[in-house]
Amino acid sequence: MLQLSHVGKRYPSGYEALKAVSFTLAAGEMVFLTGHSGAGKSTLLRLIALIERPTRGQLIVAGRNLQRFPARHIPRYRRDLGVVFQDNRLLFDRTVYDNVALPLLVTGAPPAEIPKRVRAALDKVGLLEKERLSPVVLSGGEQQRVGIARAIVHRPTILLADEPTGNLDPDLSLEILKLFLDFHDHGTTVLIATHDMNLLRVAKKRVLQLDHGELILDTGARA
């Protein structure tokens, strides 16, 4: 599903965010990406989401080489991705329903399907009864669940999450983790960047650790 071979990312300033990172994720696998602030976690997710391009190395997702992937095909590629951000990036001048529906509108989903899929996503995260509210009246945990519903409404095969519990207390963090575990159980490939060690202990999944742009630990690597 996802293969990195000696992937590096150097910015014009000379800062090297990633250095020869190599690993493979199987379809349907759930993996945690950890490391200190500035270790390269967010950069790696941006490369997979084609928000940025690698400077060197090979990054292949579902058989597509992202190094040479045409810009005109990026929107179609992202239809297979769901991305959850730490800061939610919700639109507070729109309802919860409208926030979740946005990816479907952007990708041109059939209008008749949109209400069904939006409400199914909201039901999945336990927020169906709040679809007409503004996100501004929701708690931090509820806002994060809206962001998750928006990320999975188009049924992505790969779900990326960048510090999805970074602003939540431990109990809410575990509730969010349960959602990701459920997506994984239903066959979605999940990659979560986090510094929350409690999530790693509870989930008991494969861990990749970055340190100053280098992969220093892969608990799923073969000897």
N, C-alpha and C positions, 0 to 999 in steps of 0.2 A: 504493500500500500504506500509506504513512505520510506525512501532510502536517501541518506545523506552520505556522501563520500568526500572527505577532506574539504568540507565547506568552510569558507572563510568570508568575513565581511570587514572591509576596511573603509572608513569614511574619508571624504576629501581632506578633513583636518589631520589625517594620519592615524586617528584612533582605530585600533583593531578590536572590534567587538567580538568576533568569533575567529578561532584559529584551528583550522583543519579538523572540524567536528565530523565524526562518522558514526552512524548507527542506523538501524532498520526497525521500522514498526510494521507489524503484520496487520492485515485487515481485521478490524474488530478488537484490536488490543487497546488497553487502557494503560497509560504511562504518565508518571509525574516527572516534571522537569524542575529541578531545584538548584539553589545556589544563592550566594550573597547578592545584594543589590548591585547592579552593574555587571553581573557575571555573564550576561548575554542572553538571558531567558527570553526577554521581550523581542530582542533582535531576531532570534531564531523563529519565533512565532510569526513575526512580520515577513520573514523570508518565505515561510510556508504559505502564508496568505497572499503572497505576491504584492504586498505593500511596498517591499523593497526587493532588490535582486542581490544574490550573492556576488562577491567580488571574484571568487574562485571556487573550484570544486564542482561537484555535481549534486543537484537536488532533484530527485525524481518523486513525483506524487502520482499514484495510479497510472504509471507508465508514461507520464509527461515530464520532460526535462524542463524545469522551470528556468534554467539559465538561458535557454533559447526560446522560451515560450513567447509567441507574438502578443503584443500589447492588446491587439483588437480582440483576442480570445479570453482576456482576463475576466470580464464579467461572466462569461459562460463557465469558466473554471471555478469561480467563487460560488456558483450555485451548488457545488458539492461540498462547500465549507460552511460551518457555523462558527462564529467568533464571539466569545464572551469577554468583555472588558471589565477591568476592576472598577472603573468609574461609571459603568452602565451606558453612558452616552445616550441617554433617553432624551426625547423631545418633550419638554414640559408644557409646550403649548398644544399638545395633542393628547388624546386619551390613551389609556393602556391598550385598548383594542387597536387604535391607529398606529401606535408604536410597533406592535407585533406584526401588523399587516404590512408594514412598509417594505420589507424584503420581497414579499409576494407582488406588490405593486411595481417595484423596480424591475423585477425579472419578468413581468408580463404574465403572471399566472392567470388562468381563466377566472373572470370575476365571480362566477357561480361557486368556485371552489374556495375562495378567500375566506368567507365567514366560517365555513366548516373547519378549515385548517387553523385559523386563528384561535377559534374557541377550543379546538382539540389541544393546541399548544398551551393555552392558558389553563385548561383543566389539568393538564399534565403537571404544571407547577403550582396548582392549587389556588389560582387567582381568577377563575372564571367569573365569580360574582363581582369582581372589581373592574370588569372590562370597560365600563363607562367613566371611571374615575380618572382624574389627572394623576400622573406619577408623583407629582409634588406632595400629595397627601399620603403617600405610602411610606412605610418604614424602609430602612436601608435594606433589610433582607428581602422585602417584597419588591423593591426596585430591582434588586439583583435578579430575582426570579423573572421579572418582566424581561430583563435583558437576556436571560436564558431562553425564555419562550420565543423571543424574536430570533435568537440564533438557531433554534431547531424547527421553526415553523415551516421551512422549506425542505425538511427531512434530509439534512446533510449526511454524507457518508463519513465525514471527518469533522470533529468538534474540537476547536481550540479554545482554551480559556487562559487568560492572563491574570493571575492573582485574583480569582473570582471571589475569594473569601477574605481578601486583604482588609476590608473595612468592616468586617462583621465579628460579632462575639463568638466564642467557641460553640455555643449551642446552635446558633444560626449557621455557622460554618458547616457543622455536621449535617444539617438539613440540606444545604446546597450540595454537599458531597453525595448524599443519598440520591439526588437527582442525576448526577453524573454517573454514578454506579448503575442506575437503572437504564440510562441511555446505552452504556456499555453492554449491559445484559441483553439489550435488544439489537446488538450488532454494530453499533456506531463505534468508529475508531476515535478515541478520546486522548488528547494530550493537554495536560494541565500544568501551567507554570505556577509554582507556589513556593513560598518560604515557610509555610505552615507545617511544621513537623508533625503536628497532631493528625493532620489529614493523611500523611504518609503511614503513620502507625495504624490508623483505623482501616484504611483502604487495603493495605498489604498488597500493593501492586508494584510493578517494575518502576525503578527510580533511575533517572539520569541526572547527574550532578555536574554543573558547570562551575568553573573557577577561572575568573579573568579570561573568559572566552574559550577555555579549553574543557573538553569533556574528561573529567577525572574519575567518574564512577558510572558504571552501568550494571545494575544488579541483575539484568537479564542477559548480559553478555556471556557467550560460551567461552569456556576455558581454552 
